[in-house]
Amino acid sequence: MGLTGRKEKILQAIVDGYIENCQPVSSAEIREKHLPALSSATIRNEMAALEEMGYLTQPHTSSGRIPTAEAYRLYVEKLMPRRKLSRSELKIVKRYFNKKITELDDVLKSTAKVISEITNLTSVAYVQSNEDAVITNIRIVRITDSTALIIIVTNLGVLKDTTVNIGNGVTDEYCDRASRFITDVFGGRKISEINKPKTIVKEVKKEYSQVFDTVMRILKNYSHDETFSDIVLEGSAKILEQPEYVNLQKAKAMLEFLDAKEELVPVLQNSDDMNISIRIGKDNELRDGMPECAIVTASYKINGMAVGNASVIGPIRMDYSKVVSVLDYLSKTVQMLPAGESSSTDSDEGSDE
């Protein structure tokens, strides 16, 4: 038995209705709101057929039906309506991104906050370590007479800033000279090339050795780090607002999962170079006992280079159309961010909502 156009319309109506209200959808409701030309009996027959096909289930003795995980998979692959962000949602994006963003960590935090605020769900984002990033500039800025701030800039933005104790007598002139020397040594090199000091420069002037050693330590730690540098989690408590997690055990399992970073990393990784991936129910079972949920993940790039992923984690009954729209729009926004300059999210995309 195949899925006819009529069955697809009924299934879409049920998924949309259940996403909105978290209540079983009846044949009368479908007829009234979506398919007035069909009789309730015809709709009930089609719903029974969809149940036999594994797309619907009937809770208790209710006359209504709710979608199964298989129904949601079909929905996102074929039936999900495409939408644009509303003007109010675009304002939220602009509030976070219409400012100077130089550090990748700032991009990470802003992305996670926007996603959680617009979707009202839990968001997780991370910036991955990228050994192909090219060092463009290293600045040494005097803080006190004995300390200076080292700022390492790559083609993806600010990689790291750290304070170093150089000794007494630090002047602005010294910092300018040290900046030029260190930038000449490291500039134009990929982080993956920073392995042995002797392959970078034969002799380091004694007066710059402290700065040089600090830069080397930062870059070596970065290149030897794991595949991600940090994880930002936003809106973890919002999961408790969903009816699916009223059950104490389910809520506890989900919060424990969100709290375990080592389990979140593989969840955030896209496969097959997909820009956006959607995993529902059993698709997410990376380990035994993992809580039932849906995870939508988007990959993010700056200057054409992958810098990390962001995900929305929530109940299987999530508003996929909205979530996908938010992740996709933010992916395009991040991709247009000029490193070290103000971002711009002006767009004619969006409705008058």
N, C-alpha and C positions, 0 to 999 in steps of 0.2 A: 504494500500500500504506500503510494507516494504522497508527498505533500503538494496538494493543489494550491492554487492561488487563494481560494477561500479559506483553507486551513491556515495558511500563512497569515492572512489578515486577522483571523480569530486568535491565533497564537500571539501575534504582535500586540493585539488589544489586551490580552490577558497579562503579558509581561509588563506592558506599560502601566496597566492598572495596578498590578501588584507592586511594582516599583514605587508608585506614587502613594499607595495607601497601606501596603502590607496587610491586605485583607483578601481572602479568596474572591475571585471574580466570577460572577454568575452570568448565565446566558441572557437574563433580562437586562443586566447592565451593559453587556456587549451590544445587544440589539438597540438599546436606547441611545448609547453614546457613539457607536461606531457603524453598525450594520443594520439600519432600520428596515432595509428591504428584505431581510431574512426573518423567518419565524423563529421563535424561541426554541421550538422543537428541532428545527434544522440545526441551529447553533449547538443545542445539547448533543445531538448526534455527532457533530463534528468534534465537539469537546471529548466525547467518549472515545472517538477514534484516535484523537491526539494523545489521550491517556494510554491507550493500548500501544501506541508507538513510543511511549516513554518520555513524552514532552510535558505531560501534566500529571498532577496527582490530586487526589481529593481528600482533604483532611477531615477526619471524623465523619459526621453524617451531613456536613454542609453541602449545599447544592452547588457551591462555587468550586473553582479549581485554582491551584497555584502552580507556577512553573517549576520544572526540575532543572538541575544543572545543565542537562542536555538542551533544554529549551533556551537557556541563556546563551549557550554556545552558538546555537543557530541564530539567535537574535543578534548577537554582535557580529557574526559573519555575514548576515544577509538582510536582516529586518530592521536593524537599528537606524532610526532617523539621524541625519546629520544636522548639526546645529552650530550656530555662531554664538560667541560670547555676547551677553547683553552689555549695554553701556555701563551698568552698575558693576558688572564683573570686570570690564576693561579698566574701570577706574581703580579697582583694587590692584590690578597688575601694574598700572602706572604709578600708584602710590609707592610700590616697592622698587620699581625698576627705573623710574625717571629721576635717577640720582647717579652720582659718580660711583661706579663699582669697579674696583681695581683688583681685588683679591678673589680667587676662585671660591674661597670659603664664603664670601659675601654672596656670590651667585647661588651657592648651595643653600644658604639660610633663607634668602629671599624666595627662591623657588619653592622650598618646602612650605614656607609660611603662606604664600599665595595659593598653592594647591589646597592646603587644608582649609583656608578661609573660604574659598569659593565652593569647594565640594562639601564642606562640613564633614569631612572624613579624615582619617589618619593618613598622613603623608610621610614618606621616607625618601631621603635623597642622599647621594654621596658623590664626592669628587674622587675619581680614580687617580692613582699615581700614573703619570704619563712620562715615560723616559724619552719620548720623542720631542718633548717640548724644547724649544731652542732659547737659550739664554740671550737676551737682547741688551740688558743693562744691569749693572750692580752699583747701587748707590750707598755711600757711607755718609751718614749724617751725624754731626756732633750733638750729643745730648748734654754731657758735662765735660769737665776738664780731663776726665779719665775714661769716659764711656762714649760709645757711638752706636748708632742703629744701622744695621746692615740690611738693605732691601734688595732682594734678588727678583728681577723682572724677566719674564719669558714672553714668548709670543702669545701665550694664553692669559697673560696678566701677571699679577704679583704672585710669585711662588711662595715666598717666605720672608718674614722680617724678624730679626732677632737682635738683641742687645749684646755687645761684646765689651769687655773691660780691656782697654788697650794700654793703659798706664797714664802717668801724669803728663800734662802738657799737650793734650789733644786740642788742635786748633782747626778752624774751618779750612784753612789752607791745606793742612795735612789730609783732611777728609776728601778734599777735591782731588789731590794728587793720588791718594789711595784708590778713589773711585775710578779714575782714569786707568790706573795700572791694572786693577782687578778686572775691569771691564775688557781691557785689551787682552787679558789672559783667557777669560772665560767666554767672552762675547762671541756669538755665532756658533757655539758648540751645543750639541744635544746633551741633555742630562745623562744619557746612556754612555756618553764618551768620557764622563768624569770618573775615572777609575784610579789611575796612578798619577800622583802629582808630577812625576818626572816626565810623563808624556805630555803634560800641559805646559810646563815652563821649566827650563833647566835650572834656573837659580832664582829664588825669591829674595828680594831685597829685605834685609833684616827688619827695617822699619815697618814693612807691610806683612811680616810673617804671621802676626796674630790675626789679622784680618783674613789673610789667605787661608790659614788653617781652619778658621770658623766657616768660611764659605765652602771649603772642601768637605767639612763634616756635615753641613746641611745638605749638600748635594748627594753625598754618599748615602746618608740616611734615607733620603728621598728615593734614590734609585734602588735601594735594597729593601724598601718598605713593601708591605703587602700590596695587593692590587687596588686597595682603596686607602685614602688618607683620612677620611673622617665620615661619620654618618650623622645626619641631622634627622631627628624624629619630631614631627609636629602633630598636635591634636590627638595624642594617644587616648585621652579621656573621652574624646568624641565617639569612640567605638562603643562606649557604654550607653550612649544615647540611642543606639539602634535597637529595635525590638528583638532582634535575633540574639542579642547578648544580655537580655534580662536574666536569663539563667546564670546563676552564680558560677557554676563550673565552666560554662562556655566563656564567660567574661574573664575568668581567671586564666584559662588556657590562652586566650588571645593576648592578654596583657603580659603574660610570661613570654610568649613568642615575640612580642614587640620589644621586650626588654633584653632579648638575647641577640647581640649584634652579629655573632658568628652565624646565626641562622638567617639573619636578614640579608646578608651579602649575596648568597646565591639566589635569593628571591628577587633581588634587584637587577640581576644580570639578564639582559635580553639574549635571545638565541637567534641564529641565522641572520644577524645584522638587521633585524627588524627595527624600525623607528619606534613603533608602539606594539606591545604584546599584551594580550589579555589571557589570564589564566584563571579558570573557574573551578572551584571544588577540588576534585581529585587531581587536576592538573598541577596543583600546588603542593602535593604531598611529597615534600623533600625528605621527610622523616616520618616515622610512625608517631601517631598521636598529634600531628599538626592540626590546629583548629581549622574548621571549615570556613573558607573565606574566598573572596575574589581579589586578585591583584592585577592592576593595570600599570604597566611600566613603559616609560619613554626614555629614549637615549638623547643625550644632549651634546652638542658640538659647539666649539668656538674656533673660528678661523678654519673650519673644515676638519678639525681634530676632535675626536671623542674625548669628553672631559668627565663624563659620569652619567648616572641614571637617576630618575626620580619615579616613585611609585605611589599609587593610592591603594591602601589596604582597607577593605571593608567587607560587609556582608555580601553574599552572592546577589542579594537584591539591592544592588547599587544602581545609580543612574549612569549607566555606561556612556550614553550619548554626551552627557555633561562632562563626565570625567575625561573622556577621550578628547573632547574639544579643549578643555583646559590644558591638558598635557601637551597637545599638539601646538596650541598657541604659544605656550611658554617655551617649547622647544625652538620655535621660530624666533621668539624674542631673544632667547639666550644666544642663538646662533648669530644674531646681528649685533651683539655687544662688542664694541671696539674696546680692546684691552686698555684700561686706564682712562677711558673717557666716559662721558655721560651716555647712558643708554636712551633709546627713544622707542616708545611703544605706540606712537601715534599711528592710528590705522582707521580705515573706514569700515573695518570689520566690526560687526556687532549690531544688535537691534536697538530699538528705542525703548526696550523694557526698563 
